[in-house]
Amino acid sequence: MFAVRSRALACSSRALLAKRTFASHSGKGPVPAGETHHHDDHHHHPAAEETFGKGFYLSIAAVVGCLAFYKLEQSTAGAKGAPLTRAIEYYSDLSKDWEERNVRHTSMVERAAADRSLFEDSTPSKTVNLRFPERFNTGSPYMNEIGWQGNDLLALKAHYESQRK
């Protein structure tokens, strides 16, 4: 049942799309369903003038600018070389500084790795840190048997029992 209903819905939506017309297709509005001729014969639009966009002119200007910069660099090259070449050589000297920084960073990372392996390879502590260690010593002092805390108080118990007799 569901398949038949979905198929019928698909067919009806296609039929509606086939009948649909737009006001832009004719000058008078929507075309009635039985009308088949078109009014496009007498609606000619003038041809649009197409020009080059800004991107074309910017790319041409960039190419011309690069060529002019290259010629300027070649003409001003003296005994030391072109200014652009000198700038590249000036900033390439920083590679020594970066190499020193990298060596220092590598040594620090190696030290940190050695410390980490030291801590991970050590045996863990067998004690458990408690939030409230006094909890073992707390409790009601009333109605408790002698030695309820676990201490060996047999001698003390014998002393008091001898006093009662």
N, C-alpha and C positions, 0 to 999 in steps of 0.2 A: 504494500500500500504506500509506504513511504517513497519507494523508488518511482512509482507512477506519479505521485504528487510532485516530486522534485523535477521529474522530466516534463510534466505539464507546465510547471513554473518556468523552466528554462525556455520552453518553446514560446510561451506567452511573452516573456521579456524580449526574446529575439524579434517577435512580431511587432512589439511596441517600438523597438529601436529602428526597425525597417521603415515604419510609418513616420517617424519623427522628421520634421523639417525645421529649418531655421530661418528666421527673418532676414538674415544676411544673404541668403541665396536669391532673394527677389526684392524688388523695390517696394512692393505693396504690403508685405507682411507674410504670414504663414500661407503656404500653398495648400489648398484643400486636397483631400485624399484622392479625389477622382481626376484632378488636373495634372497633366503630364508635361505640358510645354513649359519652357523656362524663359525668363525675361533677361537672360544674361547677354543677349546679342547686342543690345543697345547701351549697355553699361560698360564702357571701356574706361579704364583708369589710366592716367598718364604714367609713363614709365618713370620710376624713381631714379634720381641721380645717385650713382654710387661713387664714393670717393674713398681714397685710402684713409685708414684710421690713424689715430695717434700712435699706435704701436709701430706701424710701419715707419713713420717719420722718426720716432725715438730710436728704433734699431739702426736706421741709416745714420743718424747723428752719433750713435755710440760707435759704430764702425769708423766713421770719419774721425771722431775724437781719439780713438785708440791709435789710429795711424798717425795723427798729428803728434800725439804724445810720444810715440816711438821715434819719429823723426827728430823731435826736440831733444829726446834723450841721447840720440846718436850725435847730434850736433854739439851738445854741451859737454860731451865726454872729453875730459882732459887727461892729464897724466895719472890721476887717481882713478879714473873710470867714470862711468855715468853715475848721476846722483842716485838712481834707483838701485844700481849695483852696490854703491857705497852703503845705502840704507840696509840692504839685505846682508851685507857683510857685518855691519854694526850689530844687527840683531842676532846674527848667527853666533856671535861671541857669547851669548847667553847660554849656549849649550853646555859650557863648562860648569856654570852655576847650577844648571838643572841636573847635571851628572852628579855633582856633589850632594845636592838635595836627595837625589835618588839613592845614593849610597847610604846616607844617614837614615833615610826612611827604611831601607832594607835591613840595616843593622837593628833598628828599633823593632821591626816586625819579627826578626829572628829572636831577639831577646824576649819579646812577649810570648812567642811560641814555646821557647824553652821554659818560661815560667809556667805556662799553662800545662805543659806536659809534666812538669814537676808536681803540680797540684793534682793532676788527674791520676798520676801513677802512685801517689802516696796512699797509704792505708787510711781508711776513714776512722774517725774517732769512735770508740765504742760507747761513749757516754751520750746520753740524750739530754739536751738542754731543755729544762722545764721552765714554763712561764712563772710558776709559783711553787718553788721547791719547798716552802714551809708547809705546804699542804700535808706532807707526811707527818708533821709534828702537831697538826691541829686535830681536834676532836673533843668530844665531850669528856670531861674528867669524872663524870658521875656514872655509876652503874657499869663500870668496866672491870674486868678481871685483872689481877696483877700481871704485868708483863704483856699486856695487849699490844704494846708497840713493837714487840719482837725482840726486845733486849733480854738477855739471860738474867733473870732476877730470881732464880730458884733459891739462892742463899737468903735473899731478903724475904721471900715468901716463908721459908722455914723459920726465920727469926720471928716474924710476926705470929705465925701459928704457934710457936712455943710460948709466946707471951699470953695468948688467949687461954691456954690450958692451965 
